[in-house]
Amino acid sequence: MTLSTTTIPFSDIKFIDDVPRLSKIEERLTDALRKIRTSKKQRPDPDDMSLEHVVNWYDLIQDADTAMIKRRAMRFVERLHSGTGTHHLPERDRATLTALRGGVALARIKTEHEADEIAAALHTEMPWMSPATEVVWQGLRASARDGLPGLRFHPLILVGAPGIGKSHWARRLAHHLGVPTTMIEATGEPASFALVGSQRGWGAASPGKLIQTILRERHAGPVVIIDEVEKCGVVQSTQGSRYTLTDALLPLLERMSARTWECPYYQVKFDASWVNWVTTANSRKGLSDALVSRSIVLDMPDLTGTQMCGYIVAQGEQRGLPRPAIDAMTDAIEMTMRAGLMPSLRTANRMLDRAALLATRPVLQ
């Protein structure tokens, strides 16, 4: 289903459509000063028939006046730019931030019935993920009841065995919500920079995936997925500073601090309070207390063979695959389980993709 959207200001940046050039301002100030001095000098005595009152245009402005005009024009331009909030950025970055002009979109849940439909669709696809679906469902219903301009649910940490579909569930959630998504691998190097970006001065300074996604999609409420968060490492600079994914993530999980979160790269404050977070972990070991205290931690059950086969049947029918192909995949899953192995949801999705490719491949004559 398609949710309604609202538009919110994502930052306090002020966009000026036409910033005058410094030379133009100096020219206008010079002309204004000439007119003032001309009006004062051209008030001769009516009985005075001499030519002493005739004004020499070029003598009206002296070198000291020109220097004063330059200083005032410079201060005016500096104040004009400083009021935008982006005066410290190079032209290229200021141009990138123009995507925020007029605000950005935000998906909205108008009624609790909409929340029910989204939760039902998600539960039908992946019923074994019901604990996570229920938390999101309650958050969506609360967003509708409170009349919020966007949708929110508590940050989640999904703890469970690899391959049960934790990340896939988060992507399907974003699909049903109609919002963009981005994924961070916590085991990547360095994950904290991948999420929030790095400060200017680093060799490869750049904005993080969070801001890149918001600017690219012009949407303030993406679902950010952080995979294997318990394995995030530490980056240490040559000056001894430590950078961890958890440290970068904590202020974003708190709604109050996220509302005025400052991007390390752009050094501009953004309203990241509408971003929704889903993190995954294979075990509780390694999760920091600070991260746990700001999230709802759910222990997800293992995926059973019956649930796996049910998923394949439902997805196969949705993709329009022939029944023999669906039966062949479920038979393969059952044979694997009889051998004492448990295939992951990734395996099932690869099988479905392969079957869809074979079903649409033209037959050679």
N, C-alpha and C positions, 0 to 999 in steps of 0.2 A: 504494500500500500504506500501511497505518497502522502507524507505529512505536510502540514502547512508550515510556512516559514515566517520568521520575523527578521527584522534588520536591527542590529545593535551597533553602537560605536565600539570598536575594538581597542582604540587608543585615544589619547588626548592630542594627537597630532593635528595641527591646523594647516590646511592646504590653501596656499595663496595662488590664485589663478595667474596673475600677471604681476610679477615682481619687477619694478622698473630698474633699468640699468643705472649704475652709479653716475655715468656721464649725463644721463637725462635729468637726474635729480640736481646735479650741479648746474646744469643749464637753466632749469626752472628757478632755482634759488638766485642765480645771477640776474635773470630777467626781472624777478620780483624786486631785488634790491635796486636795480637801475630805475624801475618805474617809481619806486618810493623817492629816490633822490632827485629824479627828474621833476616830480610833482612839487618838491620843496623848492627847487632852484627856479622853476619857471613860474614865479609869482612876482613879476616886476611891478614897480611903481608906474601907474598909468601915465604920469607926467614925465617919466624918465624915457627919453628917446634914444639913449645910447645903446650899444650892442653888448654891454657887459653881462646882461642877463641870459644871453644865448648859451645853451648848455653844450659842452663838448661831450659826446656820448661815451667816448673811450676814457675820459678822465673821471667818470663817475665811479668806476671800480678800480681800486688800488690793489697792489700785491697782497697786502695784509687781508683785504676782503676776500680775495681768491683763496688764500690759505684757510680762512675761517669757513668759507663755503665748503671746501673739500672736507674739513673735519666734521661739519654738521651733516653733510651728505653721507659720509662714512658711518657716523653714529646711527643715522636713520636706517640705513640698509642693515646694519648689524642688529638693531633692535627688531627690525621686521623679520629677519631670519631667525633670531633667537626665539621669537614668539611661536614659530612653527613646531619646535621640539625636535627638528631634524637638522639644525644648522651645523652640527658637529659631524655630519655624515658626508661622504663624497657624493657627487652627483648621481652615480650609478645606483647607490643604495637608496637615495631619496626617490629616485624614479621607481624602484621596486616597491617601496612602501605606498606609492600612489594607488595600489590595489585596495587600500583601506579607505579610500575616499568615499564618503557617503555611507560608511558602515559595511558590515559583512553579514552574511546570512546565518540563521540559527534555526534548526529544526524544532518544532513545537508540538507538544501533545495537547490537543484541545480538550479531549474528553477521556474519561477513564475507559470508555469502551474501546478507544483506539489503543490504549495500553494493553487491554485484554487481547485484542486481535494480534498485536505484535508478539506478546508472550506465547499465545497459542500457536502461532506459526513457528516460532523458534522451538517450542517444546515438541511439536510434531516432527521436526527435522531431527532433533537430538534429545530424546527424552531422558537419557542418562545424565544430561547436564542440568537437570531440573533444579538443583540447589542454587546454581548461578542464575538461571532464568527467573527464579522466584524473587531474588534480590533485585534484579533489574526491573521486573514487573512492578514491585512495590514502589520503586523509585519513580517509574513512569507515571503510576497512578497518583503519587504525591505531587508530581510536577503539574499534572492536570488539575488536581484539586486546588492547588495554591495559585493557579493562573500564571505560572511562570512564563516568561517569554521564550524559554528554551526547555530542554529536558535534562534531567540529572539523575544519577544513581550513585550510590556509594562506591568509592574505589574498591576494586576486587583483586584478591590474590587467589588464584585457582591452583590448588596443590593436588597433584595426582601423577600417576605413572605416565611416561612418555607415550605418545601415540593415541591417547584417548580423545583427542580433538579439542583441547583447551583453546588453542589459538584459532582453530577453525571455527569454533563456536563464537569467538569474539568477532571474527570477520563476518559471520552470518548475522550477528547482532547488528553490526554497522549497516549491513545490507538492508535489513528490515527497518532500521531507523531512517534510512536514506541519508546517511552522513558519511563523509570521507573517513578514511582510516590510514594510519601509518604504523609500521612495526619496527621495533628496536630489538636487536639481539643483545641481551645483556652480556653475553660472553664475548661480544665484539670488542675491539680495541680502538679507541676508548668509547665505551657506551655513553658516558655522561656527555661528551661532546656531540655525539650523534643525536642525542635527545634535545639539548638546549643550545648547542653551538659553543663556540669558543670566543674568548675575548680578542679584540684587535691587539696585535702585537705578536701573536703566535704565528708560526710560519705558514700554517694552512688555516687561518682563521675563516670561519664561515658560520652562517646561521644554522641552527639545528633543524631536525626533521619536523619538530612541532610547528615552528614558525613557517618553515617552508611549505608545509601542508596547508596551513591556514591561509597563507598568501596565494598559493596556487589555486586552491579551491574556493577562496573567498568565503570561508565557512568557519565560524568561531567555535563549533562544537564537534570536532572529530573524535573518534574513538582511537586512543593510543594504546597499542598492544606492546607490552614489554615481555619478552620470552626469556624464561630461565633466570629470573631476577635474583635467585639465591646464589648464582654463580658470577655476579658482577665483580669485576676487578677494581683495582685502584691505579690511577695514573698520578705520577709524581713528577713535578717539574724539576729543573736543575736548581731552582731556588729553594726547593724543599716543600712547595705547596702540594697538597693532596687533592685529587679530584675523583669523587666516586659517583656512581649513578644514583645511589641512595640520597646523597647530599643534594644533588641536582633535582631529584624528584620530590623531596619532602615539601618544599614551599609550594609546589604545584598541586599537591594533594589537599592542602588546606584552602578552602574557598576564600577566606579573607585575604590571605597572602597572595593567592593566585590572581585575585582581582587587580592587583597592582604589581604583577610580576615583571621584572626588568630583564629583557633579553640581553645576555652577555655580549652578543655581537653588535646589535643595533644600538644598545644602550638606550632603549626607549621602553617605557612601561606599557604593557599590554594587559588586557582583561582575559586571562586564561582560565577563569573560573567556570566556564561552560564546557571545558574539555572533560571527557569521561575516560577513565583509566581502567584497563584490564591487564593485570600482570599474571604471569604463570610461573610455577615452580614445580620441580619434581619431588621436593621434600621441604619440610619446614626448617630443616637444618640449614643455617646460613642466612635466614631471614633476619634482618635487624629489628630490634624492638621498636624503634621509631617508625619503621615502615609498617610493621604489624599494627601499631596503635592507630594509624591513620587509615587503615583498610579493613575490609571484611575478609577474613581468611576462611576459605571453604575447602574442606577435604573432599575431593571428587572421587566417586567410586570407579573401580575398573570397568572397562568396557567388556560386556559379555558377548559370546558368540551369537546369541539370539539377537541382541541389539545391533551387532555388526551386520548380520544378514538382513535385518529389518531396514537398516539404513541403506544398504545396497539396493534392495527392492524398491524403496520409496524414491531414491535418487534416479534409479534406472527408469522407472515409470515416468518420472518428471521429465527426463531427458528424451523420452520416446524411444528407448532402446528395445529391441526385439526380446520377447520373453526367453528364448533359448539362451541369449547372451546373459541375461540376468540370472537364470538358473545355473549357468556355468560358473558364474562368479560366486554365487552362494555355495555351490558344491566345493569350489576351491577353498573357500574359507573354512568349511566344515572339515575338509581333509586336513588342512593345516592344523586345526585345533585337535583333531584326533591324534596327530603326531606330537602333541604336547606343546605346540607353539601357539602364540596369540598374535595374529597380525594387527597392525595399527590402523588407525583411520587414514593415515597417509597412504598405506597400501591400498585400502579400499578406494580412495579417490583416484589413485593412479590407475587402478583396474577400470573404474568407470570412464576415465578419460580415454583410455586405450580402446575400450569397447565402443565409445561414441565415435572415435576416429575410424575404427574398422567398419562401423555401420554406415558411415557416410562416404567411404572410399569408393571410387568408381571401379567397376569390374573390368579387367582387361579382356578384350575379345581375342 
